[in-house]
Amino acid sequence: MAAADLPGVLALEQELFPDDAWTPEMFAEEFAQPAESRLYLVAVNDEGTGGPGAGEGRGAVTGYAGMLFPGGRQADVLTIAVAPGHWGRGIGSALLAALVQEAGERGCTEVFLEVREDNPRARGLYLRRGFREIGVRRGYYQPSGVDAIVMRKDLR
Ligand SMILES: CC(C)(COP(=O)(O)OP(=O)(O)OC[C@H]1O[C@@H](n2cnc3c(N)ncnc32)[C@H](O)[C@@H]1OP(=O)(O)O)[C@@H](O)C(=O)NCCC(=O)NCCS
């Protein structure tokens, strides 16, 4: 993810997470963190450049994902999102696979994530990619009060 991708990312963020979308300031703060502690990826449409959400010289953002490396052998998926018009084509799976691969290359042995209890699509994606449900955080998502399911994938 580069600065030029941000308009497209922010538009998707608003569309997909209307209750708790990240702001430009939140992304700026993330980009200011040391490179070894974060990884942000985008999927871009390479069927021509330009158009809505397109960064300079590249295609429109169709998805993005972020990972936190807090230190030690753990990695946390921070976000993963795909433009609704592009769902079901493997972009979400590809982004997740890229994050998990990078976690392995950085020496991590386990990957954690939280997913809304009422998001069967994402939960299914993670379960089929080797994540296991290990706990529940009651009322984690605010203001909705929806529970978070905590999932873990063992990389060893
Ligand atoms: C969850 C999300 C990232 C998945 O992205 P995607 O690009 O559609 O993912 P994929 O194309 O790799 O498909 C994932 C699975 O959904 C299945 N799927 C495809 N279309 C589907 C549909 N209409 N309904 C339910 N599942 C569907 C796919 O077959 C695939 O199943 P598989 O795991 O057996 O291969 C995307 O739906 C999204 O951005 N949702 C809103 C934001 C969100 O919930 N993010 C996750 C927060 S934890």
The ligand as a Gaussian input file, in Angstrom:
#p B3LYP/6-31G(d) Opt

LIG

0 1
 C      -14.441000     -11.286000       3.737000
 C      -13.892000     -10.767000       2.395000
 C      -12.551000     -10.073000       2.663000
 C      -13.669000     -11.960000       1.470000
 O      -13.103000     -11.467000       0.249000
 P      -13.311000     -12.241000      -1.131000
 O      -12.371000     -11.635000      -2.112000
 O      -14.732000     -12.316000      -1.476000
 O      -12.783000     -13.686000      -0.719000
 P      -12.614000     -14.928000      -1.701000
 O      -13.020000     -14.594000      -3.084000
 O      -11.210000     -15.404000      -1.476000
 O      -13.681000     -15.950000      -1.175000
 C      -13.686000     -16.392000       0.161000
 C      -14.712000     -17.492000       0.288000
 O      -16.048000     -16.963000       0.157000
 C      -16.781000     -17.790000      -0.761000
 N      -17.810000     -17.022000      -1.393000
 C      -17.801000     -16.501000      -2.634000
 N      -18.931000     -15.854000      -2.880000
 C      -19.694000     -15.975000      -1.760000
 C      -20.993000     -15.513000      -1.405000
 N      -21.753000     -14.806000      -2.246000
 N      -21.459000     -15.791000      -0.173000
 C      -20.703000     -16.501000       0.711000
 N      -19.471000     -16.966000       0.405000
 C      -18.981000     -16.715000      -0.811000
 C      -15.750000     -18.219000      -1.714000
 O      -16.174000     -19.397000      -2.388000
 C      -14.596000     -18.515000      -0.810000
 O      -14.792000     -19.769000      -0.223000
 P      -13.564000     -20.763000      -0.006000
 O      -12.929000     -20.272000       1.246000
 O      -14.194000     -22.087000       0.124000
 O      -12.661000     -20.622000      -1.188000
 C      -14.880000      -9.806000       1.712000
 O      -16.111000     -10.437000       1.615000
 C      -15.052000      -8.474000       2.434000
 O      -14.309000      -7.517000       2.203000
 N      -16.073000      -8.398000       3.322000
 C      -16.362000      -7.150000       4.034000
 C      -15.257000      -6.784000       4.983000
 C      -14.984000      -7.879000       5.957000
 O      -15.896000      -8.521000       6.460000
 N      -13.704000      -8.119000       6.248000
 C      -13.287000      -9.114000       7.200000
 C      -13.233000      -8.503000       8.547000
 S      -12.583000      -9.661000       9.740000

